[in-house]
Amino acid sequence: MNYKNYISNRAQRLMGSLGKQTSVPIEGLINLGSGTPDFLPPQYVLDAMQEAVASGRIQYTAWTGIPELRNAIAEKLKTENGINIDPNSQLIVTSGAQEALMVTLMTLLDDGDNVITPSPHYDEYSRDAKILGGELIPVATTRESNFTIDVADLEAAITDRTKGIIVVTPNNPTGTVLPESVLQDIAQLAIEKDLLVVSDEIYEYYVFDDHKHISMSTLPNMAERTITINSFSKSFGMTGLRLGYIAAPSEIVEAMLPFHHAMMVCANSVTQWGGVAVMSESREWFSEKLAEYDRRRKLWMQTLDEIGLPYGEPQGAYYVFIDIRPTGLTSQEFVNRARTEARLVFQPGTIGGGAGEGFIRGALTKGSPEFEEGLDRFKDFVGGLLS
Ligand SMILES: Cc1ncc(COP(=O)(O)O)c(C=O)c1O
């Protein structure tokens, strides 16, 4: 059979875009670029999910999520972020932020529409836009300005088909935390040009030094034009449980619901009870995790300073965006050679678009002693390239 005849143009546009996933761990490889945190949520969260199974809470829930979780999220948004929403009409519990992004872009984009975003950026946004016949317009940022967007560049990228601006802070892959003044400029631009802002805040808990996470929706006049996306994956070590949420104006939430329903009906019921448990208790336990990630961040910076490779200041999230241009290799060449010659795994900076060429994404997610062993190998490997 010629299966190509059956595969939609939409699917063909996307074929190969994910690359190949290695699902079997390979002996001796150390992944220094992984986006998966290396900790679990507290035991009471696991217990809550076991309890949900034991008591048979495994049927469909309300499409937008169980009321207990919606209320807990609304309370969290109010007390931690300063965002006030009605949990009954302005919130959808999703299967991770990933579903939230797709539902959001499905709701915003018609064929030929676009959204703009500072780049390097999280790669899924461009795939989602492409699936929908729309476009993600990347606006390049540079290491020299620490990957902070120049709002004039954002403005120049706006077309008459632009529906919104995607802001991810703290950022994957650059580790940049946008300061309040830049968020205000973006907000001002959105208001002037009458655009929506999609604010992906899934790394909100990972902020280092004096950097602060500020939710876009709390800036003056922004609540009505902000779609806030968040997730339990990164903050609570729950990536495989697939739990996230969208908070948005009620008319937008209403328009999103058929897409959420078509893909998921509802988020996993058991996982939702885990979400209630993690949200209902103090998040004090996380400060220990953050301190450990900060220790690794400092070790990364020390290593890079020692070998003389520049990098964007890792201000938040758990990534270090490393400038490998002094080695003379492209991102992909560096990643390939690091794998075969040093048994190290990284993400090429180009997964975040063309502006990431010449960079690799390192991460803070590997624990001791492999982390230190990985850094030693990295030092030797780069030392060899630079000598
Ligand atoms: C910026 C960003 N948004 C969304 C996601 C998706 O996260 P989730 O596990 O909640 O689907 C990721 C995952 O790496 C991410 O880095």
The ligand as an SDF file (V2000), in Angstrom:
LIG
                    3D

 16 16  0  0  0  0  0  0  0  0999 V2000
    8.1980   26.1510   28.0820 C   0  0  0  0  0  0  0  0  0  0  0  0
    7.4770   24.8540   28.1750 C   0  0  0  0  0  0  0  0  0  0  0  0
    6.1380   24.8470   28.0750 N   0  0  0  0  0  0  0  0  0  0  0  0
    5.4360   23.6990   28.1530 C   0  0  0  0  0  0  0  0  0  0  0  0
    6.0540   22.4740   28.3430 C   0  0  0  0  0  0  0  0  0  0  0  0
    5.2290   21.2290   28.4420 C   0  0  0  0  0  0  0  0  0  0  0  0
    5.1410   20.8160   29.7910 O   0  0  0  0  0  0  0  0  0  0  0  0
    4.1060   19.7550   30.3470 P   0  0  0  0  0  0  0  0  0  0  0  0
    4.9040   18.6250   30.8940 O   0  0  0  0  0  0  0  0  0  0  0  0
    3.3330   20.4550   31.4270 O   0  0  0  0  0  0  0  0  0  0  0  0
    3.2170   19.3400   29.2400 O   0  0  0  0  0  0  0  0  0  0  0  0
    7.4530   22.4240   28.4590 C   0  0  0  0  0  0  0  0  0  0  0  0
    8.1470   21.1390   28.6440 C   0  0  0  0  0  0  0  0  0  0  0  0
    9.3560   21.0220   28.5990 O   0  0  0  0  0  0  0  0  0  0  0  0
    8.1810   23.6520   28.3740 C   0  0  0  0  0  0  0  0  0  0  0  0
    9.5140   23.6780   28.5130 O   0  0  0  0  0  0  0  0  0  0  0  0
  1  2  1  0
  2  3  1  0
  2 15  2  0
  3  4  2  0
  4  5  1  0
  5  6  1  0
  5 12  2  0
  6  7  1  0
  7  8  1  0
  8  9  2  0
  8 10  1  0
  8 11  1  0
 12 13  1  0
 12 15  1  0
 13 14  2  0
 15 16  1  0
M  END
$$$$
